[in-house]
């Protein structure tokens, strides 16, 4: 992964990002770059600001009462604060900690966003987008003969891959993942991690993970957050083998966390 990591240009740039929940400041002067078509892992102790920053990218913090965001986050040079939030979120797929399929059929879960955003002209095109999304999410073979079945009947790992297929169906540039494997067993986790590696060929992926082992396995670059600040960021191999900051080394070795 390291050779591709060095060559990629930035897809997302954050500059001097501060986030407040009422009077409490959650992020302090966050500045970082997320490369195009790579996996960037955000690591750090619980409550350090990883998920808060993730929600800044697609402006999900906008819906939280009392939340205020300062600074700039740009995607391909466009300040997200100036973009229509609905259009922005169509460009950014989101996968949450717990699988959250809609109480609909497998087919309708994937087709939902396609219909809402009018991405297909007819049912034939919708069918093709659904099929291709399930293929990319590594799920098509398992559900091809039961697309009309309820998505709720799928296993946890299958539900999470369905949620990834649902995100892919919107043809996003970016996929955000907030601890996507924390509710899954080791076998399902391995499948999701393999899928992340495959998807990074076509998508920019930002993943929040509590597992340093997972970050080391799946990411090209790693960003270490602590107490709302970015302590260090760089190539994953460098962060885990030769961290520049003592604080990073202490976290990696388990002495803080």
N, C-alpha and C positions, 0 to 999 in steps of 0.2 A: 504493500500500500504506500510506502514512503515515497517512491519515485513519482507517483501520481500526485501525492500530497504537495510536493514541492512545485509542481507545474501549474496548479490550478489558480485561477483568478478569483477574487472575492465576489460572492453572490450577495452576501449580507454584510453591511458595515454598521457598527454601533459606535456612537461617539458621545461621551459625557452623559450617559443615561442614568438618571436618578428616578427612583420610583418611591412614592409615598402612599401609604394606606392611612388616611387621616393625618395624624401628627407623627406617625411612625414611619421612618425612612427604611425601606427594604433593600434598595440598591443604591450604590454610591459610585458615581463617575465611571460607570462601566464602559469600557472601550474594547472592542474586539472585532475580528473579521472572520466570516464563515466562507470557506472556499466553495466554488462552483463544483457540483457533482462529486462531493465527498461526504463522508460522515464525520461530523464534529460532535464530540461527547462533552457534556457539561457535568462535571463531578463536584462533590463537596458534601459536607455534613447536612443533615436535615435542617431546613430553615435558612439555608445560606443564600437563597436568591435564585437558584437554578430555574425553577419552574416559573418564578416571577418574570425572569428575563425571557423565557420561552414565550410566555403569553404576551409580551410586548411586541414580538415579531408580527403576530397576526391581530394585534390590538384587542385581544380577549380581555385585557384589563379594563377596557372602556366600559364594560358592563358591570364592573364592580364599583358600588357606590363608595365615594370618598377616595378613590384611587386617582393619583395624579402622576403623569409621566413627563419628565423633562429630558432634554437632549434630543438626539436624532438617531433613528434606525432607518437605513436606506436599503432597498432591494433593487439591484441593478441601477443604482443611482437615484431612485425615486424615494423620497421621504414618505414613509408609511403613514405619517400623520396627515398628509395631504391627499391620500387615496381614499376612495369610497370603501368603507369597511367590508361591505358585502362582496365587492369585486376582489378586494385584497384576499379575503378568506377563501375565495374560489381558486386563487393562485397558490394557496398554502394548505396542504392536507394536514389534518391533525389526528393523531392516534393517542388515546388516553391510557392511563394506568390500568384501568379495568376495561375489558371489552364492553362496548356499549352498542350492540346491534339494535336496530329498531325492531319493534314487535311486528315485523312484516316477513314476507318470504325472503329467501336468500336472494332471489332475483331482484325484488323490489328494494332491498337494502342497497344494492350496487347501483340500481337505476334511478334511485331517488334524486340524487344531485344532478344527474344527467337531464332529468325532466325539468327540475326546478330552474336550471340555468340554460335550458334549451340547447344542449350540446349535440343533439341528434335531430335529424329532420323527420325520421319515421321510425317505426318499430324495428325494422331491419338494422338500422344504424345503432339503435339502442341495444339490440341483442348483441351486436358485434363489440360494442364498448364494454358491455357486461362480461362477455366471454373473455375478451382480452385482459380486462382488469383482474378477473379471477385467475387467469393463467399467470399474470405477472405476480400475483400474490401467492402463487403456489397452491391454489385451492381448487382449481377447475376440475381436476381429475376426481377429487373426492366428492364433489357436489353436482357434477354434470347431469346426473339422472334424477336430481331432486331439487331443482331450482325453485319449485313451488312450495317446498317445505318451509316451516318456520325457522328463521335464523336462530331463535332461542334454543332450538334442539341441538345445535352444534356444540362440540366440546369447547372449553375455554380457549385453547390454542387456535381452533378453527374460527371461533368468533373473532379473535384478534386479527387473524389473517383476512377475515371478511371485512373488518373495519379498515384494514390497509387497502383492500380492493376498492372499498367505497371511496376512500381518499384518492386513490389513483384514478378512478373513473372521471374525476373532475379535471384531469390533465393538468395537475399543478406543476409549478416549478420547484417547490420546496415541500418537504414532509417534516413536520415536527412530531416528535415522539416523547411523551412524558412518562418515563418508566414503563415502557410497553410490556415488559416481561415480568414485572414484580408479582403478578397474580397467577403466573403460569408455572407448570412443573418443568423439570430440567429438559425433558424431551421436546416439549412445545417451545421452550426458550431457545433451544438449539436451532429449531426450524425458523423461528423469527430472526435469529441472528444471521443465519445463512441468507434469509430473504433480504435483510438489510444490506448485506454485502452485494447482492445482485442488484438491488434497486439503486445503489449509489452510482451505478454506471449511467443512470438516466436522470437521477434526481439529487438535489442538494438535501441532505438529511441532517437535522439537529436532534440529538437524543439526550434527554436527561436520564441519568442512571445512578442508582445508589451503589451499583456494583462496579468496583474498580476493575475486576477481572473482565466484566463485560465490555467496559470502555476500552480496555487493552485489546480485546478480541475484535471489536467491530469498527473502531474509529480510526480515521486518518490523523485527526487532530483532537486534542483534549484541552479543555478550559477548566481550571480549578477555581471554584468560587469559595470564599470563606467570609462570613459575616457581611454579606451583601457586596463584596468587592471581588474583582478578578485579581487573584494573586499571581497566577501564571498561566500562559497559554503557549502552545507550540505543537510540534509533531508528537503524536502519541508515544512513539518510541523514545523520544527525548524526555518527555514528561515522566515516563515510568522508569527510565534507566539512569538519566542524568538530569534531574530537575535542577533548575538554576536557583530556586528559592528554598531556603531551609524549611519554611512553613509547608511547602509542597512535599518535600521529602518526609516530613513528620506525618503528614496525612497519608501519603502512599504507604508508609511503613506501619501505619496503624497507631501512631503515638498521639494523634489528635483525631477527633471525629465524634 
